[in-house]
């Protein structure tokens, strides 16, 4: 069991507290005031009960959360005895700097993670006392249900701090991935690149937002829970990708310039799964196993989507009209 403090008890902080508590850790949350932390603790407990009733959390989760998550009177009180601290305050560098300064002065030894989605970890580390124990630990909203977490060390982060975060996440059922400290990291570089191209298509009158969403979620987005972009490219064939790039370059020569790392692999005869080598390594004897896994995964995904039905964005309300937009707690980051 690890003693964990979450500084910033909003929906992201609260979700992370639920994750760690359900993994068997004691968690203390804190916020700008004791009153806010106490109020958010009640919200966390209420949400947990709802999630348990809906079958999203295991039976007994409410009792576990009630026992393991508490609210502190101050940030300093929350972090004083913690072994791991996660900062989850608003995405403004001045707020994060002040918070990290307080955290690191109150506890000079604990590993400290930041849930920043875009701010340089190196810049945030400027406010941390003993910055070698500091790194980015970036969850996505809703934290209890999205498994992936970016782990972002800065140049002087120790290996032991990274391993501490990795082991804590793995023990909580999360998928941690190490990335270098760069603006936007990996998640948001990819997410915003897709969104930017989608807005271009709307601006050009190629398709509506509704049809673009339908295409993404029912084609390449349908594959993404199982395979990332490099595995998908390998299965399609890197030579096929090169042909597609050449076609796109007819109208968009700069936007779709063929990546050098793609050309280099093709020149070496590495065409993906069919040649036994590409971006991802796989034993050629396991290709049939891979194809069978892919087909089974896609069929089960289709069954799941049929079972769930369309989201409220796409399903008409009882009156026959699309449902009105409702506020969503904290945008997904």
N, C-alpha and C positions, 0 to 999 in steps of 0.2 A: 504493500500500500504506500502511495506517495501523497504527501500533504501538498495540496494544490490551492493556489489563490488565483481568482479571476478578477481583474481590475477593469471595470466596465461591465455592468450587469444587464445591458439591454438584450435584444433578441439573440445577437451573436454570442455575447458572453454567457447568457443564460443557457443557450443551446450547448455550448462547450461544457458548462458546469454539469448539465445532464449527462453528456457523453462520459465524462470522467467519473462521475458518481456511480453510474451504472456499471462502470468497469471496476468498481471496488475501491475508489479513492475517496478520501475526505476532501471536500471542496469548500472554500470560503469565498464568497463574492463580496465585492465592495463597489462603491460608486462615489459620486461627488459629495453626497451626504448619506448619513446613516438611514434617513427616511426613504431615500430612493432605493437603496440596496434592500431594505426591508420590504418595500412595496414590490420590487422585482422578484424577491424570493417568493412572495405569495403568488405572483403570476406564474413563476416556474412550477410551483406545486400544482396550481390549477391546470396548467397545460399538461403536466405529466399525467394527472388523473384522466384528462381527456384522451391523451395518447394511449394510455393503458386500456381505456374503455373501447377505443377504436381498433385495438389490436396492433398498434404501431410500436408500443413498448411491451416488454414481457410482463406477465402477471407478477404482481408484487413491486413493480417499479415505483409506484407512488410511495410506498413505505421506505424503499431504499433512498429515494430522493429526499424525503422528509428527514431521514436519519443522517444522511451524509452531507447535505448542502446546508450551510448556514450563512448568515449575513453579518458582516463586521461593522463596527462603528466608524471605521476610517480605513483608508487605503493602507496606512502604516500598520494598523492592527491586523489587517487581513494578511499581509505579506510577511510579517515578522518571523513566523515559524515555518513558512512554506519551503518546500524543496523545489517546486516548479511554479513559476508565475507566468500567467498569460495576460498580456495587455490587450484590451479590446475596446478602447475608447474611440471617439469619433476620428475620422480620417483627415485630421488637420495636424500638420507637423508640430505647430506650437503647443497644441494640447498633448500630443504624444510625448514631446520632449519634456514637458513639465511633469507629466505622469511618470515617465520612465526615470526621471531624476529622483522623484520621491520614492519610487519602488526600490531603486538600486541603492539609495542611501539607507533605507530602512532595513534592507536585507542584502548584505554584501556578498553572499555566497550562492544563493539559489540560481538555477538556470532560469533565464527570462526569455519568453517568446513574445513576439508581437504579431497580432492578427492583421497587420496592415495589408491592403490589397494592391497598393501601387507605390508607396513611398519607399525610397532607398533604405535598406537596412543599415548600410554604412552611415548614412546621414542620421538615422535614428540612434545609432550607437554612440554618437557624439555626446548624448545626454546621459549615458549609462556609466555608472561607477563599476569598474572591472568589466569592460565591454566584451572581453573574451568569452563570457558566459551567455552572451546575448545573440539571438538569431530570429529570423522570421518563422512563424508557425501559422500559416495562413489557411484557415478553414473557409468553407463556402456555406452560404445560407440556403436551407436550414441545416445548421451544424449537426443535429442528431441523425440526419438521414442522408446527407451527401458524404460518401466515404473518403474522397480524396482530400489530402492536405499537402500544401506546398511547404517544404522545409528549406529555408533560405539562410545559409550562413553568410556573414561578411568576412572580409579577408583575415581577421584575427580571431574568429570564432574557433574555439577548441573542438577537437574531435569528440571529446567526452560530452560536451554540451549538445552536439548534434546527435550522438548516440542516445543520450538521455531523452531527447524529444522523439527520436525514432522509436525507441522501445515503449515509451508512454503511449504513442499513437497506435502502434501495433497491438499493444495490450488492450486498447480501447476499440479494436475492430476497424481502425482507419487504415487507409493506404497512403503512406507517406512517400513523397518523391523529392529528392534533393535537386535544387536548381541554384544557379548562380545569382548573385545580387545584381539585377538589371531592372531598369524601369519597366513596370508592368509584370515582371517575372515571366512565367510561362502562361498561366491560366488567362490572364487578362490580355496579354499580347495576342493570343489566339482568339479569345472571345470577341475582342474589339475589332480584330481584322475581319472576322466573319460579319460582324454587325456593320462595319463600314462598307463592305462590298454589297451587303443587302440593301443599305440605303442608296447606294449607287444604282442598283437595279430599279428601285422604286423611282428615283429621280429621272432615270432614262425612260420610264414608262414601260419597262419590260414585263413587270408583274406587280401585283398588289402585295402589301404586307401579309395579307391572309394567305395568298397563294404561295408566297415565299416560305412562310412558316410551314405550310402543308408539305412543300417539297423537302425542306430540311429535315423535318421530323419523320418523314416517311421514306427517305432515301438514304443519304449518307449519314444523317443523324441517327437513323434507325440502327446503323452498324456500330456507332461509337461506344455504346456501353460495353462492347466486347473487344473491339480493336481500335487502337489509335491510328493516326494518319499514316504512320510509316508501315504498320502491318497491313493496312488496307492497300497502300500503294504496292507493296510486295506481292499481295495476292492478285492484284489487277495486272501487274506486269509493269516494270519500270520503263520498258520501251513504249508501252501504251501511253504512259504518262508523258513521255517525251513528245509523242505525236500530238497529244492534246495541247501541250504547251505551244508547239509550233503552230497549231491552228489558232489558238487564242492570241498569239502574237501578231496575227494578221491585222487585228483592230486595236490590240492593247500591247504594243511591243515592250513598253517599259514595265507595265503593271504585271505582266506575266512572262517575264524573262525566265528562261529555263535555269533552275538552280544548278550551280556548279557541282554540288555534291550528287545530284542526279546524273548529270553528264559523266562524271568521273566513274560512277558505278557501271553505267552502260558501256563505257569504253573498256572496262575490265571484264565485260561479259557477265556482269552481275545483274540479272534482269528480274530478280525477285524470287518468289517461291518456286516458279517453274524451272529456274536454273540452279536452285539450291543455295543461292546467295543473293542478298539484297541489303536493305537497311537492317533487317532483323534476321538473326540466325535461327535456322531450324534444320534438324536432321532430315534429309530427303526421305528417309524411310517413314517419317511421321507426317508427310504431306496428306496422305489419305485420312489420317486421324484429325488433322487440322480442318480439312474440308467437311468431315462429318460433324465436328464440333461447331463449325460455322453454321451449317445448315440447321442443326438442332437448336442452336442459340437463336437464330432468326425466327424459326418457327415458334419457339416458346415466347419470344418477344411479341410476335403477332397475336398469339393467344392472350397474353397479358393485356395488350392494348384493347383487344376485343372485350375482355372481361371488365376492364375499367371503364370503357366507353370514352367518348370525347370529353375534353376538358371544358369547363364553363366558358372559355374563350370561343369554343367551336360548337357547343351544344346550345340549341335555342332554349329559352326559358319556357315556363308553362304557358305563357301567353303567345308563344311562337316567335319571340324576338330574342336576339342575342342578349345575354345578361349584361347589366350595366357594370362598368368598371368599379371595383371596390379597392379601398386602400390596402396595400400589402405591407406588413411589418418588415421594414428594412429591405432594400433591394438585394437580390442575390449578387455576391461579389466574386 
